[in-house]
Amino acid sequence: MTNTVALIIGIVLLMGMATDYFANDGAALYFLTRKFLDLVEWVSFWR
């Protein structure tokens, strides 16, 4: 992965997060964060 591709991906992610924050008050990001933390907890249980 080149620096240019990494920068573009980072900008797209930040734009998506900003759009969610302004359009939905961050509800989608909050939902995904909660599900990710549940997944981490579930995976650590099997470790």
C-alpha positions in Angstrom: 0.0 0.0 0.0 1.4 3.3 -1.0 1.2 6.5 1.0 -1.2 8.0 -1.5 -3.6 5.0 -1.2 -3.4 5.1 2.6 -4.1 8.8 2.7 -7.2 8.4 0.4 -8.5 5.6 2.6 -8.0 7.7 5.7 -9.7 10.7 4.2 -12.7 8.6 3.1 -13.0 7.1 6.6 -12.9 10.5 8.2 -15.5 11.9 5.8 -17.8 9.0 6.5 -17.4 9.5 10.3 -18.1 13.2 9.9 -21.1 12.5 7.7 -22.5 10.1 10.3 -21.9 12.6 13.1 -23.7 15.5 11.4 -26.5 13.4 9.8 -27.2 10.9 12.6 -25.6 12.3 15.7 -23.0 9.5 15.5 -25.6 6.7 15.9 -24.1 4.4 13.3 -20.5 4.9 14.6 -21.7 4.2 18.1 -23.5 1.1 17.0 -20.5 -0.2 15.1 -18.2 0.5 18.1 -20.5 -1.4 20.5 -20.6 -4.4 18.1 -16.8 -4.3 17.7 -16.3 -4.3 21.4 -18.7 -7.2 21.8 -16.8 -9.1 19.1 -13.5 -8.4 20.9 -14.9 -9.7 24.2 -16.3 -12.8 22.4 -13.0 -13.5 20.7 -11.0 -13.0 23.9 -13.3 -15.5 25.6 -12.2 -18.2 23.2 -8.5 -17.4 23.6 
